Amino acid sequence: MRHCRRLDGGVALIRAALPQLDETTGRPHRVRYVRHLDQIPNIPPAELAQLKRVAEKYVFRANDYYLGLIDWEDPNDPIKQLIIPRAEELNDFGELDASNEEAVTVAHGVQHKYDDTVLLLCNEVCGAYCRYCFRKRLFMEENDEVTNDVTAGIAYIASHPEVRNVLLTGGDPLLMSTRRLTEIVEALRDIPHVEIIRLGSKMPAFDPWRLVNDQKLQDLLRRHSTPEKRIYLMAHFDHPRELTEEAVTGIACFIRNGVICVNQCPLIRGVNDEADVLAEMYSKLSYIGCPPYYLFQGRPTAGNDPYTVPIVRGWELFSEAIRRGSGLARRARFCMSHEHGKIEIVAVDERHIYLRCHRTKDPALAGRFLIFKRDDEALWLDDLEPIDPDGAQALEALGCCVERLV
C-alpha cells in the first residue's frame, strides 16, 4: 500500500499513520543496506578502483532507497555528491577533529561544551555516511570515542543540575534499537532537571520508514514528549530532493507523536550552494512543520576539501535564500560550529565580515561582536584577520590563537 501524495484530509492522515508496506512482499518496508561500492552497477568501472581507495579511508554505506534518489545520468547530481565517494577526499586538507571536540569530552562518549547542554555520543553507525561528515573519525577502526554504555553519561548529567538540554547523537541515535533508545530516554526523563531531549538524526532522509513502521518507538515518543518537556528531532535534510513523499510522511509521524521538528545542515559545495536550492528547501521544510534551524559553515575536516564553500560566498547564498518565503522559512542562523563556540555570520560588506558569538563555552562572551577584514577565500574563523586590537582581544578571550594575526 502506498501512502497518498498529499497529506491533507482525513484519509491521507489515517494512511500516513499506518505501517508502509512493501509492494512486493506485503510486509512493512525495510531499506536494504549497501556497504560496498562494487554493489552499485551505476559506477563506471574506470572510476570504481579509485573510489574504493577513498572508501578504504573514509567508510562508505548507503541503502537502496537513498541510492534510488540519484539521477545517474547527471554526473553532478547533488544526491550523488552527498553519498558517493570522490577522489578529492584524499586531498591533503583539514583535521579529523576540526572543532577539537576532544577538549570538551568529560567522560567516554560525553561532551559538555555549553553550560546547559550535554551531548551523548551513543551510537557509532549512521543510516548512510555523508561524504562531508565532520565526525568521520568516529567511523574509523582505531576510534573509540563512542560508547554503547551511556551509564557514565547519565550519571554525569544527573550530577550537573545546570544541564537542561541533552542531545543524543553519534552516529545516529535512530539507528539504535528501540529497546536501547527507550532505556536512554527513560533514564534521562528520570533526571528532573533535564527539560529537553534532542535526537540528532538523518534517518528521516535516509530511511523514512524508521518511525512509521515502529509502533513501540511511536509509543516512546508520545510518552516522553510531553507538553512540559518536549523531545526535539534535529532533522538533517541537505537538499530539497530528499523531501520525498516518504520523508514527508515520516516527519508527519514525528509531529503526530508529539515531537517538535527542526532542520539543520551544512553548506555543501555541489549540493546546496545555490540560493534557489536553499530557498526551495527552506520553504518546503516550513510547509511540513520542520522549519530551518541552523545552516552551518562546513568545518575544515579532513576529507572535506571537495565540499567547501568560502564564508563570504556562503553568506551571499544564505542572505539571498532567506529573503524568500515566509518568516517560518527564514528562521535559520548561519553559523560556524567552532572549537570555542557557535560563531554566527551576521553580515558582509565590501571591506568587512561581521560575526557574533551566538553560543560560547564562556557564557559571559555570548553576544560579543567581532569584525574582520573581508577575505573571499577564507573558509573558517581561523583564516580571518581582525581589524583592530579589540577584535584580537575578543579572540583571545574566546581562547583562539591570534599570534599570527596581530
C-alpha positions in Angstrom: 0.0 0.0 0.0 1.3 3.4 -1.0 0.5 6.5 1.1 -1.2 9.4 -0.6 0.8 12.1 -2.4 -0.5 14.9 -0.3 -1.1 14.7 3.5 -4.3 16.7 3.5 -7.6 15.3 4.5 -8.6 12.5 7.0 -7.9 9.6 4.7 -4.3 10.7 4.0 -3.6 11.2 7.7 -5.0 7.8 8.5 -2.9 6.1 5.8 0.2 8.0 6.9 -0.3 6.6 10.4 -0.2 3.0 9.2 2.9 1.0 8.5 4.2 1.5 5.0 4.1 -1.9 3.2 6.5 -3.1 0.6 4.6 -3.7 -2.6 6.4 -6.9 -3.4 6.4 -8.7 0.0 3.3 -7.1 1.6 5.4 -6.6 4.8 6.5 -3.3 6.4 9.0 -1.6 4.1 12.6 -2.1 5.1 15.6 -0.5 3.3 18.4 -2.7 2.1 21.9 -1.6 3.0 24.8 -1.4 0.6 28.3 -1.4 2.1 30.5 -1.9 -0.9 30.8 0.3 -3.9 31.0 -2.6 -6.3 27.4 -3.4 -5.4 26.4 -0.3 -7.3 26.3 -1.0 -11.0 25.9 2.7 -12.0 29.5 3.5 -11.0 31.7 3.2 -14.2 34.4 0.5 -13.8 37.1 3.1 -14.7 36.1 5.1 -11.5 35.4 2.2 -9.2 39.0 1.3 -8.2 39.9 4.9 -7.4 36.7 5.4 -5.3 37.3 2.1 -3.4 40.6 3.6 -2.3 38.7 6.6 -0.8 36.2 4.2 0.9 39.0 2.4 2.5 40.0 5.5 4.3 36.5 7.1 4.8 33.9 4.4 5.1 31.0 4.1 2.6 27.5 3.0 3.5 24.1 3.6 1.8 20.8 1.9 1.1 18.6 1.1 -1.8 16.0 3.8 -1.1 18.6 6.6 -0.9 20.6 5.5 -3.9 17.4 5.4 -5.8 17.1 9.2 -5.5 20.2 9.7 -7.6 19.9 10.7 -11.2 22.8 8.7 -12.6 22.6 10.5 -15.9 23.8 13.6 -14.2 27.5 13.4 -13.1 26.9 16.4 -10.8 23.7 15.1 -9.2 23.5 16.6 -5.7 22.3 13.3 -4.1 25.2 11.5 -5.7 27.6 14.2 -4.2 26.1 13.5 -0.8 26.7 9.8 -0.7 29.2 8.6 -3.3 32.9 9.0 -2.6 35.0 11.4 -4.6 38.7 11.1 -5.4 39.3 14.6 -4.0 38.5 13.4 -0.5 42.1 12.1 -0.4 43.5 15.7 -0.9 45.7 17.0 1.9 43.2 19.1 3.8 41.9 19.7 7.3 41.9 17.8 10.5 39.8 14.9 11.7 38.6 16.8 14.8 38.4 20.2 13.3 36.4 21.7 16.2 38.5 20.0 18.9 35.6 18.1 20.4 38.2 16.1 22.4 38.7 19.3 24.6 35.1 19.2 25.8 34.8 15.5 26.3 34.2 15.0 30.0 33.6 11.2 30.0 33.5 8.4 27.5 31.0 9.5 24.8 30.0 12.6 26.7 30.7 16.2 25.5 29.9 19.3 27.6 30.7 22.4 25.7 27.8 24.8 26.7 26.7 25.3 30.2 23.2 23.9 29.9 23.8 21.3 27.1 25.4 17.9 27.0 25.9 15.6 24.0 25.8 11.8 24.4 27.6 10.1 21.5 25.6 6.9 21.9 26.0 5.3 18.5 28.8 4.9 16.0 26.8 4.0 13.0 24.6 6.1 10.6 21.9 5.1 8.1 24.4 6.1 5.4 27.6 8.1 5.6 27.5 11.7 4.2 30.8 12.3 2.4 31.3 15.7 4.1 30.7 14.4 7.6 32.6 16.3 10.3 32.7 13.3 12.6 34.0 10.7 10.1 36.8 9.9 12.7 34.1 8.1 14.7 33.7 5.5 11.9 37.4 4.6 11.7 38.5 1.4 13.3 41.0 3.0 15.7 38.4 5.4 17.2 36.7 4.6 20.4 35.0 8.0 21.3 31.5 6.5 21.1 30.3 4.2 23.8 27.4 1.7 23.8 27.2 2.1 27.6 25.9 5.5 28.5 25.9 4.9 32.2 28.7 7.3 32.8 27.0 9.9 30.7 23.7 9.6 32.6 25.5 9.8 35.9 27.3 12.9 34.7 24.1 14.6 33.6 22.4 13.7 36.9 25.2 15.3 38.9 25.1 18.6 36.9 21.8 20.4 37.6 22.7 23.1 35.1 22.2 20.7 32.3 18.7 21.1 30.9 19.2 20.0 27.3 20.6 16.7 26.2 21.4 15.8 22.5 21.6 12.2 21.5 24.0 12.0 18.6 26.9 10.0 17.3 26.4 8.3 14.7 22.7 8.4 14.5 20.6 7.5 17.6 17.6 6.4 15.5 19.7 3.6 14.1 19.8 2.1 17.6 17.3 -0.5 18.6 14.1 0.9 20.0 14.8 -1.1 23.2 18.1 0.6 23.7 16.8 4.0 22.8 13.9 3.5 25.3 16.5 2.8 28.1 18.3 6.0 27.4 15.3 8.2 27.1 13.7 6.8 30.2 16.9 7.3 32.2 17.1 10.9 31.1 13.4 11.5 31.9 14.2 10.3 35.4 16.5 13.3 35.9 14.3 16.2 37.0 16.4 19.0 35.6 16.6 17.6 32.0 13.9 19.5 30.2 14.7 18.9 26.5 15.9 15.7 24.8 17.1 16.1 21.3 17.6 13.4 18.6 20.2 14.4 16.0 19.3 12.3 13.1 19.4 12.0 9.3 17.2 8.9 9.3 14.1 10.8 8.1 16.1 11.4 4.9 17.9 8.0 4.8 15.1 5.7 6.0 11.7 7.5 6.3 10.1 4.2 7.5 12.2 4.1 10.7 9.4 5.7 12.8 6.3 5.0 10.6 6.8 1.2 10.9 7.8 1.1 14.6 4.8 1.4 16.9 7.0 0.9 20.0 9.1 3.9 19.1 6.0 6.0 18.5 4.7 5.0 21.9 8.1 6.0 23.5 7.9 9.4 21.8 4.3 10.0 22.9 5.1 9.1 26.5 8.1 11.3 26.9 7.5 14.3 24.6 5.1 16.0 27.0 3.6 19.5 27.0 6.1 20.5 29.7 9.2 18.6 28.4 9.4 18.1 24.7 11.5 15.8 22.6 13.0 17.5 19.6 14.1 16.0 16.3 17.1 17.8 14.8 16.5 16.5 11.3 19.1 16.7 8.6 17.9 17.4 5.1 20.6 18.8 2.9 18.7 19.2 -0.4 15.0 19.6 -1.4 15.1 16.3 -3.4 15.5 14.5 -0.1 12.0 15.7 0.9 10.2 12.9 -0.9 6.6 11.7 -0.2 8.0 9.1 2.1 10.2 11.6 4.0 7.2 14.0 4.5 5.2 11.1 5.8 8.0 10.3 8.3 8.1 13.9 9.6 4.3 13.9 9.9 4.6 10.8 12.1 7.1 12.5 14.4 4.8 15.5 14.7 1.8 13.4 15.3 3.6 11.7 18.2 4.4 15.0 20.0 7.9 15.6 18.7 9.0 19.2 17.7 10.9 19.1 14.4 13.5 21.4 13.1 16.2 21.1 10.4 19.9 21.8 10.4 22.5 21.2 7.7 25.9 22.5 6.5 26.5 24.4 3.3 28.0 21.9 0.8 29.6 22.6 -2.5 27.8 20.9 -5.3 24.8 20.1 -3.2 23.1 23.2 -1.7 25.4 26.0 -2.6 22.8 27.8 -4.7 20.3 30.4 -3.3 17.5 28.8 -5.3 18.2 25.4 -3.7 18.3 26.7 -0.2 15.2 28.8 -0.6 13.2 25.9 -2.0 14.4 23.6 0.8 13.6 26.1 3.5 10.1 26.8 2.1 9.3 23.0 1.9 10.6 22.4 5.4 8.4 25.2 6.7 5.4 23.7 4.9 5.8 20.3 6.5 6.4 21.6 10.1 10.2 21.1 10.2 11.5 24.7 9.8 15.2 25.5 9.3 17.3 26.0 12.5 21.0 26.2 11.6 22.9 26.5 8.4 26.5 25.6 9.2 29.6 26.7 7.6 31.4 23.5 6.7 34.1 22.5 9.2 37.6 22.1 7.7 37.6 18.4 8.4 40.0 16.0 6.8 38.5 14.6 3.6 36.1 17.6 3.1 38.1 19.6 0.5 35.7 18.9 -2.4 32.7 20.2 -0.3 34.0 23.5 1.0 32.3 26.9 0.4 34.1 30.2 1.4 32.4 32.2 4.2 31.7 35.2 2.0 30.1 33.1 -0.7 28.1 31.2 1.9 26.8 34.5 3.4 25.7 35.7 -0.1 23.8 32.5 -0.8 22.2 32.3 2.7 21.2 36.0 2.7 19.6 35.7 -0.7 17.8 32.4 0.2 16.2 33.8 3.4 14.8 36.8 1.5 12.3 34.4 0.0 9.5 32.6 1.6 7.5 33.2 4.8 9.1 34.1 8.1 9.0 30.5 9.1 11.3 29.7 6.2 13.7 32.4 7.4 14.5 31.3 10.9 17.9 29.7 10.3 21.1 31.2 11.5 24.3 30.9 9.5 27.0 29.8 12.0 30.4 28.2 12.3 30.5 25.5 15.0 34.0 26.5 16.1 36.1 25.0 18.8 35.2 27.9 21.1 31.5 28.2 20.2 28.9 28.8 17.6 30.0 31.9 15.7 27.2 33.5 13.7 28.0 35.2 10.4 25.7 38.2 10.6 26.8 40.4 7.7 29.4 41.0 5.0 30.1 44.3 3.2 32.8 45.5 0.8 35.5 45.7 3.5 34.5 43.6 6.5 33.0 40.3 7.8 30.8 40.8 10.9 30.5 37.9 13.3 28.7 37.4 16.6 29.3 34.9 19.4 26.0 33.1 19.3 27.0 30.4 21.9 30.3 30.1 23.7 32.0 27.9 26.3 32.2 31.0 28.5 28.6 32.4 28.8 30.0 35.9 29.5 31.2 36.1 25.9 27.8 35.3 24.4 26.6 38.1 22.1 30.1 39.6 21.6 30.6 41.1 18.1 33.7 40.5 16.1 34.8 42.4 12.9 37.3 41.0 10.4 38.8 42.1 7.2 36.9 40.7 4.3 38.6 37.6 2.8 36.7 36.0 -0.1 38.8 32.8 0.2 38.5 32.2 3.9 36.8 29.0 5.0 36.9 29.3 8.8 37.3 31.7 11.7 41.0 30.9 12.0 41.5 32.2 8.4 40.2 35.7 9.2 42.2 38.7 10.3 40.6 41.0 13.0 40.6 44.7 12.0 41.7 46.1 15.4 43.3 45.1 18.7 39.8 44.8 20.3 39.0 42.1 17.8 42.2 40.3 18.7 41.4 40.6 22.4 38.0 39.2 21.8 39.5 36.2 20.0 42.0 35.7 22.9 39.0 35.8 25.3 37.4 33.0 23.3 40.6 31.1 23.6 41.6 31.4 19.9 45.3 31.7 18.9 45.9 35.2 17.5 49.7 35.4 17.4 49.8 35.3 13.6 47.1 37.9 13.3 48.3 40.9 15.3 
